[in-house]
Amino acid sequence: MADGQETATGGTPGGGAEVLDAALLGAELGERATLVQFSTAFCQPCRATRRVLDDVAALVPGVRHVEIDAEAHLGLVRAVGVERTPTVLILDSGGRVALRATGAPRKAEVLAGLAQAL
């Protein structure tokens, strides 16, 4: 993703959950991929990230955007190793973390990340 963003592929740090399902997320997964966004209420970059991920989910068939309030879901935040917001996870169709990034991504970066996951 963009310069200045931390990006890692393949799983999560610290041995956390590497596969996320609808029960953990509290929402259904996308048929082809899921864009999971961890946000907080007063995070300005989270608002921009929400718009980008909503746009991408509307543009790409079978992709769903799920936003998670990090403060309300601390157990999940710890399980997947989220240290700051926004953090975006791109899950493949099976719920496996294919890519993760922190910071506000651009639309082209999200589309490129999805191409890797699909």
C-alpha positions as CSV (number, residue, x, y, z in Angstrom):
1,M,0.0,0.0,0.0
2,A,1.2,3.7,0.3
3,D,4.5,4.9,1.4
4,G,4.4,5.6,5.1
5,Q,2.0,2.8,5.8
6,E,3.0,-0.4,7.5
7,T,2.2,-3.4,5.4
8,A,2.6,-7.1,6.0
9,T,1.3,-10.1,4.1
10,G,0.2,-13.5,5.1
11,G,-1.4,-13.7,8.5
12,T,-1.1,-11.6,11.6
13,P,1.6,-10.8,14.1
14,G,2.1,-12.5,17.4
15,G,0.4,-15.7,16.4
16,G,-3.1,-14.2,16.6
17,A,-6.1,-15.3,14.6
18,E,-5.2,-15.9,11.0
19,V,-8.7,-16.8,9.9
20,L,-11.6,-14.6,10.7
21,D,-15.2,-15.7,10.3
22,A,-18.6,-14.1,10.4
23,A,-19.0,-14.9,14.1
24,L,-15.7,-13.2,15.1
25,L,-16.5,-10.1,12.9
26,G,-20.2,-9.9,13.7
27,A,-20.9,-9.6,10.0
28,E,-21.0,-11.9,6.9
29,L,-17.9,-12.3,4.8
30,G,-17.9,-11.2,1.2
31,E,-18.3,-14.0,-1.4
32,R,-14.9,-13.3,-2.9
33,A,-13.1,-11.1,-0.4
34,T,-13.7,-8.9,2.7
35,L,-12.2,-5.5,3.6
36,V,-12.1,-5.4,7.4
37,Q,-11.5,-1.9,8.8
38,F,-10.7,-1.3,12.4
39,S,-11.6,2.3,13.4
40,T,-12.2,4.6,16.3
41,A,-14.8,7.3,16.7
42,F,-12.4,10.3,16.6
43,C,-10.0,9.0,14.0
44,Q,-10.1,11.4,11.0
45,P,-8.2,9.0,8.6
46,C,-10.8,6.3,9.5
47,R,-13.5,8.4,7.8
48,A,-11.5,8.7,4.6
49,T,-10.7,5.0,4.8
50,R,-14.4,4.2,5.2
51,R,-15.3,6.1,2.0
52,V,-12.5,4.4,0.0
53,L,-13.4,0.9,1.2
54,D,-17.1,1.5,0.6
55,D,-16.3,2.6,-3.0
56,V,-14.2,-0.4,-3.7
57,A,-16.8,-2.8,-2.2
58,A,-19.4,-1.3,-4.5
59,L,-17.1,-1.5,-7.5
60,V,-15.9,-5.1,-7.2
61,P,-18.6,-7.8,-7.2
62,G,-18.4,-10.2,-4.2
63,V,-16.4,-7.9,-2.0
64,R,-17.8,-6.7,1.3
65,H,-16.6,-3.9,3.6
66,V,-16.9,-4.5,7.3
67,E,-16.0,-1.7,9.8
68,I,-15.2,-2.6,13.4
69,D,-15.2,-0.2,16.3
70,A,-11.8,-1.0,17.8
71,E,-12.8,0.4,21.2
72,A,-15.9,-1.8,21.4
73,H,-14.1,-5.0,20.3
74,L,-10.9,-5.0,22.3
75,G,-10.7,-8.8,22.3
76,L,-10.7,-9.0,18.5
77,V,-8.3,-6.1,18.3
78,R,-5.8,-7.9,20.5
79,A,-6.4,-11.2,18.7
80,V,-5.5,-9.8,15.3
81,G,-2.7,-7.5,16.6
82,V,-4.2,-4.1,15.8
83,E,-2.0,-1.4,17.3
84,R,-3.5,1.7,15.6
85,T,-6.4,2.9,13.5
86,P,-7.2,2.7,10.8
87,T,-6.0,-0.8,10.2
88,V,-7.3,-2.6,7.1
89,L,-7.2,-6.4,6.6
90,I,-8.0,-7.9,3.3
91,L,-9.5,-11.4,3.8
92,D,-9.8,-13.9,1.0
93,S,-13.1,-15.8,0.5
94,G,-12.2,-18.3,3.3
95,G,-11.5,-15.5,5.8
96,R,-7.7,-15.8,5.7
97,V,-5.8,-12.6,6.2
98,A,-4.2,-12.0,2.8
99,L,-2.9,-8.4,3.4
100,R,-2.9,-5.9,6.2
101,A,-2.0,-2.2,6.3
102,T,-2.3,0.7,8.6
103,G,-3.1,4.3,7.6
104,A,-5.6,5.6,5.1
105,P,-5.1,3.8,1.7
106,R,-5.9,5.1,-1.7
107,K,-8.4,3.4,-3.9
108,A,-5.8,2.1,-6.3
109,E,-3.9,0.6,-3.4
110,V,-6.9,-1.3,-2.2
111,L,-7.7,-2.5,-5.7
112,A,-4.1,-3.8,-6.1
113,G,-4.3,-5.5,-2.7
114,L,-7.6,-7.2,-3.6
115,A,-6.0,-8.4,-6.9
116,Q,-3.4,-10.2,-4.7
117,A,-6.1,-11.7,-2.5
118,L,-8.4,-12.9,-5.3
